[in-house]
Amino acid sequence: MIAFVSGPVAALAPDAAVIEVGGIGMAVQCAPGTLAALRIGEPARLATSLVVREDSLTLYGFADDDERQVFELLQTVSGVGPRLAQTMLAVHAPDALRAAVAAGDEKALTAVPGIGKKGAQRLLLELKDRLGAPLGTAAVAGAAPAAPASWREQLHAALLGLGYAAREADEAVTAVTPQAESAPEPNVGALLRSALQSLNRTR
């Protein structure tokens, strides 16, 4: 198992980072909130989980060990693969997930793209007594923030991390605001893709 990778950030993409480790570029799949904290050329340390499939080896990266542990636990639920587990952590921080499961909050879970009512019920059933209580004192049952920052702040930081100027990031955030406001729970990953498309059209 590759527990973590550490080294300078060589490249950033909407859903991945390349970390240089001993002269080798390690591609790591990350949620937008994790990518937003990375800067090209600066050192980074990501907790990682290696997912092995017949036709692929995919390394997933996280801001800390707690996120990685929750990511791996989520995949023990029937029907939850690594992509959906990462999406859940993009929408809800680990403590928000713990609070939602502890409170039996289906609404918080169905805010995740790809999870319907039945999927939320299955998650609540299979994760009960396994995910544990929220670790932070500020966690509130049913709370659904992906991170302390708003979607605007996360998106803006992610665009700056990808090398765009502050003015370009501001314009891109404005361009996707109607899309974000039309959704009950803005998905930063989807908004980042739309923002990048709008920036490419203006260049």
N, C-alpha and C positions, 0 to 999 in steps of 0.2 A: 504493500500500500504506500502511496505517496502522500504523506501527512500534510506537507506544506511545500510551497515553492517560495524562494526568496531571491530577489535580484532586481536590477533596474527594469523598468517598463520599456520594452522595445517598440510596442505598437498597441493601439487600441482600436476596437471596432464596436459596433452597436451592441454586440452580445458576447464579446470576448476580449481578452487581453493576452499579449505575448510577453512573458517574463523571461529575461535572459538568465539562464542558470548554467554556470560553468561553460559559457560559450555556446550553449544550445538554447534555442527559442522554444519555450514551452507554451503552447496555446491552451488557454484556460477559459472555459465558458463561465461567464459571470452575469449576475443580475445587474440592472442599471444602477442601483444604489451602491453596489460595490465598485463598479466601473467609475462612478462619479468621483470617487476618492482617489483615483489613480491619475498620475501625470506622466507623460512620456519623458523618459530620461531620468526619472526619480526612482529611488529604491522602493520596493513594495514587498510585503509578505502576505501571502494568501494561504489560508487553510484550504486543503484540497481533498476531493474524493474522486477516485478513479472508477469509472463505470465501464465494465468490460462487456462487450457484445461480440457475437460471432464475427461481425464484419467491421468492428470499430473499437477503439480505445479512446474514451473521452474523459478529459480532466475537468472537473467542475471546481470553481474557486469561490471562496467566501471570506468575509471580513474577519471572522474569528472562528474558533473551534465550536462554539455553541451553535452557530448557523450550520456548520457542517454536520454536527451530530443530529440536529433536527432534520436536515435534508435526508440523511440516511435513514432515520426513523420513519419519515413520511413514506419512503419507498417500500416499507414493509406492509403498507395498506394495499389491498388488492385493487388493481386498476391505476395505481399511481406510479408513474415512471419518473426518471430523473428530470425530464423537461417540465412536467407538471409540478414536481416537488420544488424546482427552482422558481417557477412562476408563483407558487404559493409564498415563497420567501421574498419574492419581489414585491408582493402586495402586502404581506404581513410580516412584521418582525417576529423573531422566535417567541418573545414574551406575549405578543398579541395573539399568536396561534395558541399558545398555552392557555391564555385567558379565554379565548373563544371555545376551545374544547372543554375546558373546565365548566364553562357556563352553558354548554350545549347550544351555542350560538350558530345556527345554520346560516343565518343571513350574512355573517362575517365570512363564512367559508364560500358561500355562493358568489361573493364579490370577486372571487378569483376566476379569471377566464378559464373555461374548460371544466368547471365544477358545477354541476346542477344539484337539485334538491336531493336526489338519491345518493349522489356522490358525497354530498355533505353529511348525510345521515350515516353513510358507511365510514367516513372519516371519524365522526364522533364516536361511533360504536367501537371501531378498532383501535383508536388512539386513547380511549378513556383509561385513566390510571397508568398510561405509559409515557405520555408527554411530560407529565409533572406539572407542578405549580409554577406560575410566573416567577422568574428570578429577581426582577426589578420591583421596587416598591411602587413605581409609578404605573405599572400595568393595570389596566381597567378591563373588566370583562366586557367583551364585545367591541373593544376598541380595534380600529382597523388601519392605523397608520403603518406605512411601509418603513418609515423612518421619521425622525423628528422633523425633517425638512418637508415642505410641501412639494407637490409634483412639479411646480414651477421651478423651485430651487434645485430639486434633483435633476431635472431636465437641463437647466442652465449649466449646472456644474458638469454634467456629463458631456455637454457640447464643448465646454471649455477644455475638458480633459482630452477631447478628440482633436484639439488644436484650433478650434474656431475662435474668432475674435469675439469680444464681449458684445459688440454691436450685432454681429451675425447671430449670436446666441439669443439676444433679445428679440430680434426679428423672427427667428424660428419659433420661439416660445409663443409670440403673438400669433403666428400663423396657425399653430395647432391648438390654441385656446378654445375655439368653438368645438373641436373634436373632444377635448378633455371635459368641457362643461356639459356635453351631451351624454356623457357616460356617468352612471351612478358611482363608479369607482375608477378614477383615471388610472390607466395602465401605462406606467412610465416607459416600458419597453416598446409598446406600440406607438406611443407619442414620440419617442426618440427616432423610430424608423420614419415616421411622417415628417418630423423636423428635418431629418437628413435629406429626404426627398425634396422638401421645399428649398433647402439650401442649394442642392444640386441644380434645381430649375433656375435659380437666380444667378448662378455663376456662368 
